[in-house]
Amino acid sequence: MGISRRCTHISSLLTIPPTSHPTQPPKASTGPGPNKQQPPNGMALVCISVTLNSPPDCGKICNTELQCNLVSDDYTLHGPIFIQEPSHVMFPLDSEEKKVKLTCEVKGNPKPHIRWKLNGTDVDIGMDFRYSVVEGSLLINNPNKTQDAGMYQCIATNSFGTIVSREAKLQFAYLENFKPRTRSTVSVRQGQGMVLLCGPPAHSG
C-alpha cells in the first residue's frame, strides 16, 4: 500500500496595537516572501506564513516566515491638531505681489477639512475667485481693504472633532495723497508769529 503524502499551507494575519511595536522588525526566513498588506489605521500587521509537511519525507516539518510592518504615527486615528496658526498680517496696498497669505497648518487622521471665517462669517471659496485654500492656508488675490480687512480664523474638522484657531487680523497699510484745496489768506503784522495747520492725509499702518 502506498503512503499518502500531503503538504498543508496555512497563512495567518495578526494585528497588534501600535504600542506593541518591536524596536526592529524580525527578518524573514528563507523561502517565498511574506504577504505584504497595507496596515489599517492605528494598527501594526504581523504576517505569518506556515507550511506544515507530512509525512517527514515531504520536506521540513515546519517552515515559518514572519514579517512585522511597523506603523508610523500617520496611521494613528486622532482629531485635528494645529501645527501653525494664522498670525496678524499688515499688507501694503502698493505691494507689487498683490497677494495675501494667511497661514494655517493642521494635521489629523482622517485628514481634516479646512475652512476660514472672516469676522465670524464663512469665507465662500466657490463664490469669490480671489480666494483659494492651499494646504490649509488662505490665499487672497488682489486684496481689497474694504472687502478683506478684518479678523480671520482657521477651522479644521474631521470625524474626531473640530478646532478653531486664534484670530488673525488683516490690516492694510496705505497713505493717501493730500487733498488739493486752496487755503484762506492769513494776515499778520510784521514781526508777529502765526500757525499754519496741516493735517495728515488718510493713512493706516
Buried (B, 14 or more C-beta within 10 A) or exposed (E): EEEEEEEEEEEEEEEBEBEEBEEEBEEBEEEEEBBEEEBEEBBBBBBBBBBBBEEEEBEEEEBEBBBBBBBEEEBEEBBBEBEEBBEEBEBEBEEEEEEBBBBBBBBBBEEBBBBBBBEEEEBEBEEEEBBEBEEBBBBBEEBEBEEBBBBBBBBBBBEEEEBBBEBBEBBBBBEEEEEEEEEEEEEEEEEEEEEEEEEEEEEBE
